[in-house]
């Protein structure tokens, strides 16, 4: 695969991943992450094959791809934080002792002894 095609494929996948994250589509996101992983490997091979001159000629597109990837990571972090907040809101106080009135709790008995 030529370098231009590998860059284009990664650009499209970053855009699709951002849309999936914004829509909250976990299944599509997981599939796109797998495709992006393969596309990044292909891009790495194409970068090696293109040599320094080929990389230099496409530096603007490569820098734009790096910026888009950083934005995607920030978007993923925001989506993860929102999911955590939604989980905490749904779970509420499960796992805590909401009736704790400051009184000592009864100890669990170890019946193995």
ROMAR-725138 format. One record per residue: x, y, z of N, C-alpha, C, O in turn. Coordinates in Angstrom, 1 decimal. Example, Ala and Ser with C-alpha at 12.3 -4.5 7.8 and 13.67 -1.06 7.14 Angstrom:
% residues 2
(rec (13.2 -5.7 7.8) (12.3 -4.5 7.8) (13.2 -3.3 7.8) (14.2 -3.3 8.5)),
(rec (12.8 -2.2 7.1) (13.7 -1.1 7.1) (12.9 0.0 7.9) (13.4 1.1 8.0)),
//
This chain:
% residues 113
(rec (0.9 -1.2 0.0) (0.0 0.0 0.0) (0.9 1.2 0.0) (1.9 1.3 0.7)),
(rec (0.5 2.2 -0.8) (1.3 3.4 -0.9) (1.0 4.3 0.4) (0.0 4.1 1.0)),
(rec (1.9 5.2 0.6) (1.9 6.0 1.8) (0.6 6.9 1.8) (-0.1 7.0 2.8)),
(rec (0.3 7.5 0.7) (-0.9 8.3 0.6) (-2.2 7.6 1.0) (-3.0 8.1 1.7)),
(rec (-2.3 6.4 0.5) (-3.4 5.5 0.8) (-3.5 5.2 2.3) (-4.6 5.2 2.9)),
(rec (-2.4 4.9 2.8) (-2.3 4.5 4.3) (-2.7 5.7 5.1) (-3.4 5.6 6.1)),
(rec (-2.2 6.9 4.8) (-2.6 8.1 5.5) (-4.1 8.4 5.4) (-4.8 8.7 6.4)),
(rec (-4.6 8.3 4.1) (-6.0 8.5 3.9) (-6.9 7.5 4.7) (-7.9 7.9 5.3)),
(rec (-6.5 6.3 4.8) (-7.2 5.3 5.5) (-7.2 5.6 7.0) (-8.3 5.5 7.7)),
(rec (-6.1 6.1 7.5) (-6.0 6.4 9.0) (-6.9 7.7 9.2) (-7.5 7.8 10.3)),
(rec (-6.8 8.6 8.3) (-7.7 9.9 8.5) (-9.1 9.5 8.6) (-9.9 10.0 9.4)),
(rec (-9.6 8.6 7.7) (-11.0 8.2 7.7) (-11.4 7.5 9.0) (-12.4 7.7 9.5)),
(rec (-10.5 6.6 9.4) (-10.8 5.9 10.6) (-10.8 6.8 11.9) (-11.6 6.5 12.8)),
(rec (-9.9 7.8 11.9) (-10.0 8.7 13.1) (-11.3 9.5 13.1) (-11.9 9.6 14.1)),
(rec (-11.7 9.9 11.9) (-13.0 10.6 11.8) (-14.2 9.7 12.2) (-15.1 10.1 12.9)),
(rec (-14.2 8.4 11.7) (-15.2 7.5 12.1) (-15.2 7.2 13.6) (-16.3 7.0 14.2)),
(rec (-14.0 7.0 14.1) (-13.9 6.8 15.6) (-14.5 7.9 16.4) (-15.1 7.7 17.4)),
(rec (-14.2 9.1 16.0) (-14.7 10.3 16.7) (-16.2 10.4 16.6) (-16.8 10.7 17.6)),
(rec (-16.8 10.0 15.5) (-18.2 10.0 15.4) (-18.8 8.9 16.3) (-19.9 9.1 16.9)),
(rec (-18.2 7.7 16.3) (-18.7 6.6 17.1) (-18.6 7.0 18.6) (-19.5 6.7 19.4)),
(rec (-17.5 7.7 19.0) (-17.4 8.1 20.4) (-18.5 9.1 20.7) (-19.1 9.1 21.8)),
(rec (-18.7 10.1 19.8) (-19.7 11.1 20.1) (-21.1 10.6 20.2) (-21.9 11.0 20.9)),
(rec (-21.3 9.5 19.4) (-22.7 8.9 19.4) (-22.8 7.9 20.5) (-23.9 7.4 20.8)),
(rec (-21.7 7.5 21.2) (-21.8 6.5 22.3) (-21.9 5.1 21.7) (-22.5 4.2 22.5)),
(rec (-21.5 4.9 20.5) (-21.7 3.5 19.9) (-20.5 2.7 20.2) (-19.5 2.7 19.5)),
(rec (-20.6 1.9 21.3) (-19.4 1.1 21.8) (-19.1 0.0 20.8) (-17.9 -0.3 20.6)),
(rec (-20.1 -0.7 20.2) (-19.8 -1.7 19.3) (-19.0 -1.3 18.0) (-18.0 -1.8 17.6)),
(rec (-19.5 -0.2 17.5) (-18.8 0.4 16.3) (-17.5 0.9 16.7) (-16.5 0.7 15.9)),
(rec (-17.3 1.5 17.8) (-16.0 2.0 18.3) (-15.0 0.8 18.4) (-13.9 1.0 18.0)),
(rec (-15.5 -0.3 19.0) (-14.6 -1.4 19.2) (-14.1 -2.0 17.8) (-12.9 -2.3 17.7)),
(rec (-15.0 -2.1 16.9) (-14.6 -2.5 15.6) (-13.7 -1.6 14.9) (-12.7 -2.0 14.2)),
(rec (-13.9 -0.3 15.0) (-13.1 0.7 14.4) (-11.7 0.8 15.1) (-10.7 1.0 14.4)),
(rec (-11.6 0.5 16.4) (-10.3 0.5 17.0) (-9.5 -0.7 16.5) (-8.3 -0.5 16.2)),
(rec (-10.1 -1.8 16.2) (-9.4 -2.9 15.7) (-8.9 -2.6 14.3) (-7.8 -2.9 13.9)),
(rec (-9.8 -2.0 13.5) (-9.4 -1.6 12.1) (-8.2 -0.5 12.2) (-7.3 -0.6 11.3)),
(rec (-8.3 0.4 13.1) (-7.3 1.4 13.2) (-6.0 0.8 13.6) (-4.9 1.3 13.1)),
(rec (-6.0 -0.2 14.5) (-4.7 -0.8 14.9) (-4.0 -1.4 13.6) (-2.8 -1.3 13.5)),
(rec (-4.8 -2.1 12.8) (-4.3 -2.7 11.6) (-3.8 -1.5 10.6) (-2.7 -1.7 10.0)),
(rec (-4.6 -0.5 10.5) (-4.2 0.6 9.7) (-2.9 1.3 10.1) (-2.1 1.8 9.3)),
(rec (-2.7 1.4 11.4) (-1.5 2.0 11.9) (-0.3 1.1 11.6) (0.8 1.7 11.3)),
(rec (-0.4 -0.2 11.7) (0.7 -1.1 11.3) (1.0 -0.9 9.8) (2.2 -0.9 9.4)),
(rec (0.0 -0.8 9.0) (0.1 -0.5 7.6) (0.8 0.8 7.3) (1.7 0.9 6.4)),
(rec (0.4 1.8 8.1) (1.0 3.1 7.9) (2.5 3.1 8.3) (3.3 3.7 7.6)),
(rec (2.8 2.4 9.3) (4.2 2.3 9.8) (5.1 1.6 8.6) (6.2 2.1 8.4)),
(rec (4.5 0.6 8.0) (5.3 -0.1 6.9) (5.4 0.9 5.7) (6.5 0.9 5.1)),
(rec (4.3 1.6 5.4) (4.4 2.5 4.3) (5.4 3.7 4.6) (6.1 4.1 3.7)),
(rec (5.4 4.1 5.8) (6.4 5.2 6.2) (7.8 4.7 6.0) (8.7 5.4 5.5)),
(rec (8.1 3.5 6.4) (9.5 2.9 6.2) (9.8 2.8 4.7) (10.9 3.1 4.3)),
(rec (8.8 2.3 4.0) (9.1 2.1 2.5) (9.2 3.4 1.8) (10.0 3.5 0.8)),
(rec (8.6 4.5 2.2) (8.6 5.8 1.6) (10.0 6.4 1.7) (10.4 7.3 0.9)),
(rec (10.7 6.1 2.8) (12.0 6.7 3.1) (11.8 8.2 3.5) (10.7 8.7 3.6)),
(rec (13.0 8.8 3.8) (12.9 10.2 4.4) (12.3 11.2 3.4) (11.5 12.1 3.8)),
(rec (12.5 11.1 2.1) (12.0 12.0 1.2) (10.5 11.9 1.1) (9.8 12.9 1.0)),
(rec (10.0 10.7 1.1) (8.5 10.5 1.0) (7.8 11.0 2.3) (6.7 11.5 2.2)),
(rec (8.5 10.8 3.4) (7.9 11.3 4.7) (7.9 12.8 4.7) (6.9 13.4 5.1)),
(rec (9.0 13.4 4.2) (9.1 14.8 4.2) (8.0 15.5 3.3) (7.5 16.5 3.7)),
(rec (7.8 14.8 2.2) (6.8 15.4 1.2) (5.4 15.3 1.8) (4.5 16.1 1.4)),
(rec (5.1 14.5 2.8) (3.8 14.3 3.3) (3.7 14.8 4.8) (2.8 14.4 5.5)),
(rec (4.7 15.6 5.2) (4.8 16.0 6.6) (3.5 16.7 7.1) (3.1 16.5 8.2)),
(rec (3.0 17.6 6.2) (1.8 18.3 6.7) (0.6 17.4 7.0) (-0.1 17.5 8.0)),
(rec (0.4 16.4 6.1) (-0.7 15.4 6.4) (-0.4 14.5 7.6) (-1.3 14.2 8.3)),
(rec (0.9 14.2 7.8) (1.2 13.4 8.9) (1.0 14.1 10.2) (0.6 13.6 11.2)),
(rec (1.4 15.4 10.2) (1.2 16.2 11.4) (-0.3 16.4 11.7) (-0.7 16.4 12.8)),
(rec (-1.1 16.6 10.6) (-2.5 16.7 10.8) (-3.1 15.4 11.4) (-4.0 15.5 12.2)),
(rec (-2.6 14.3 11.0) (-3.0 13.0 11.5) (-2.7 12.9 13.0) (-3.5 12.4 13.8)),
(rec (-1.5 13.3 13.3) (-1.1 13.3 14.8) (-2.0 14.2 15.6) (-2.4 13.8 16.7)),
(rec (-2.3 15.4 15.1) (-3.2 16.3 15.8) (-4.6 15.7 15.9) (-5.2 15.7 17.0)),
(rec (-5.1 15.0 14.9) (-6.4 14.4 14.9) (-6.4 13.2 15.9) (-7.4 13.0 16.6)),
(rec (-5.3 12.5 16.0) (-5.2 11.4 16.9) (-5.2 11.9 18.4) (-5.8 11.3 19.2)),
(rec (-4.5 13.0 18.6) (-4.5 13.7 20.0) (-5.9 14.1 20.3) (-6.4 13.9 21.5)),
(rec (-6.6 14.7 19.4) (-8.0 15.1 19.6) (-8.9 13.9 19.9) (-9.8 13.9 20.8)),
(rec (-8.7 12.8 19.2) (-9.4 11.6 19.4) (-9.2 11.0 20.8) (-10.1 10.6 21.5)),
(rec (-7.9 11.1 21.2) (-7.6 10.6 22.6) (-8.3 11.4 23.7) (-8.8 10.9 24.6)),
(rec (-8.3 12.7 23.4) (-9.0 13.6 24.4) (-10.5 13.3 24.4) (-11.2 13.3 25.4)),
(rec (-11.1 13.1 23.2) (-12.5 12.8 23.1) (-12.8 11.4 23.8) (-13.8 11.3 24.5)),
(rec (-11.9 10.5 23.6) (-12.1 9.2 24.3) (-12.0 9.3 25.8) (-12.8 8.7 26.5)),
(rec (-11.1 10.2 26.3) (-11.0 10.4 27.7) (-12.3 11.0 28.3) (-12.8 10.7 29.4)),
(rec (-12.9 12.0 27.5) (-14.1 12.6 27.9) (-15.3 11.6 27.9) (-16.1 11.6 28.8)),
(rec (-15.3 10.8 26.9) (-16.4 9.7 26.8) (-16.2 8.8 28.0) (-17.2 8.3 28.6)),
(rec (-15.0 8.4 28.3) (-14.8 7.5 29.5) (-15.2 8.1 30.8) (-15.8 7.5 31.6)),
(rec (-14.9 9.4 30.9) (-15.3 10.1 32.2) (-16.9 10.2 32.2) (-17.4 10.0 33.3)),
(rec (-17.5 10.5 31.1) (-19.0 10.5 31.1) (-19.6 9.1 31.4) (-20.6 9.0 32.2)),
(rec (-19.0 8.1 30.9) (-19.5 6.7 31.2) (-19.3 6.4 32.7) (-20.2 5.8 33.3)),
(rec (-18.2 6.8 33.3) (-18.0 6.6 34.7) (-19.0 7.4 35.5) (-19.5 6.8 36.5)),
(rec (-19.3 8.6 35.1) (-20.3 9.4 35.9) (-21.7 8.7 35.7) (-22.4 8.7 36.7)),
(rec (-22.0 8.3 34.5) (-23.3 7.6 34.3) (-23.4 6.3 35.2) (-24.4 6.0 35.7)),
(rec (-22.3 5.6 35.2) (-22.3 4.4 36.0) (-22.5 4.7 37.5) (-23.3 4.0 38.2)),
(rec (-21.7 5.7 38.0) (-21.9 6.0 39.4) (-23.3 6.5 39.7) (-23.8 6.3 40.8)),
(rec (-23.9 7.3 38.8) (-25.2 7.8 39.0) (-26.2 6.6 39.0) (-27.2 6.6 39.8)),
(rec (-26.0 5.6 38.2) (-26.9 4.5 38.1) (-26.7 3.5 39.3) (-27.7 3.1 39.9)),
(rec (-25.5 3.3 39.7) (-25.2 2.4 40.9) (-25.5 3.1 42.2) (-26.0 2.4 43.1)),
(rec (-25.3 4.4 42.3) (-25.6 5.1 43.5) (-24.7 4.7 44.6) (-23.5 4.7 44.5)),
(rec (-25.3 4.2 45.7) (-24.6 3.9 46.9) (-24.3 2.4 47.1) (-23.9 2.0 48.2)),
(rec (-24.5 1.6 46.1) (-24.2 0.2 46.2) (-22.8 0.0 46.5) (-21.9 0.6 45.9)),
(rec (-22.5 -0.8 47.5) (-21.2 -1.0 47.9) (-20.7 -0.2 49.1) (-19.7 -0.3 49.7)),
(rec (-21.6 0.8 49.4) (-21.3 1.7 50.6) (-22.3 1.3 51.7) (-23.2 0.5 51.4)),
(rec (-22.1 1.9 52.8) (-23.1 1.6 53.9) (-23.9 2.9 54.1) (-23.5 3.7 54.9)),
(rec (-25.0 3.1 53.3) (-25.7 4.3 53.5) (-26.4 4.5 54.8) (-26.7 5.6 55.2)),
(rec (-26.6 3.4 55.6) (-27.2 3.5 56.9) (-26.2 3.7 58.0) (-26.6 3.6 59.2)),
(rec (-25.0 3.9 57.6) (-23.9 4.0 58.7) (-24.2 5.2 59.5) (-24.1 6.4 59.0)),
(rec (-24.5 5.0 60.7) (-24.8 6.1 61.6) (-23.7 6.4 62.6) (-23.9 7.0 63.7)),
(rec (-22.5 5.9 62.3) (-21.4 6.1 63.2) (-21.2 5.0 64.2) (-20.3 5.0 65.0)),
(rec (-22.2 4.1 64.3) (-22.1 3.1 65.3) (-21.2 2.0 64.7) (-21.0 1.8 63.5)),
(rec (-20.5 1.3 65.7) (-19.6 0.2 65.2) (-20.4 -0.9 64.5) (-21.5 -1.2 64.8)),
(rec (-19.8 -1.4 63.5) (-20.4 -2.4 62.7) (-20.1 -3.8 63.3) (-19.0 -4.0 63.9)),
(rec (-21.0 -4.7 63.2) (-20.8 -6.0 63.8) (-19.7 -6.7 62.9) (-19.7 -6.6 61.7)),
(rec (-18.9 -7.4 63.5) (-17.8 -8.1 62.8) (-18.4 -9.4 62.2) (-19.3 -10.0 62.7)),
(rec (-17.8 -9.7 61.1) (-18.1 -11.0 60.4) (-17.4 -12.1 61.2) (-16.3 -12.0 61.6)),
(rec (-18.2 -13.2 61.4) (-17.6 -14.3 62.1) (-17.0 -15.2 61.2) (-17.5 -15.6 60.1)),
(rec (-15.8 -15.7 61.5) (-15.1 -16.7 60.7) (-15.5 -18.0 61.2) (-15.0 -18.4 62.3)),
(rec (-16.3 -18.7 60.6) (-16.9 -20.0 61.1) (-15.9 -21.2 60.7) (-16.3 -22.3 61.0)),
(rec (-14.8 -20.9 60.1) (-13.9 -22.0 59.7) (-13.2 -22.5 60.9) (-12.7 -23.6 60.9)),
(rec (-13.0 -21.7 61.9) (-12.2 -22.0 63.1) (-12.9 -23.1 64.0) (-12.4 -23.5 65.0)),
//
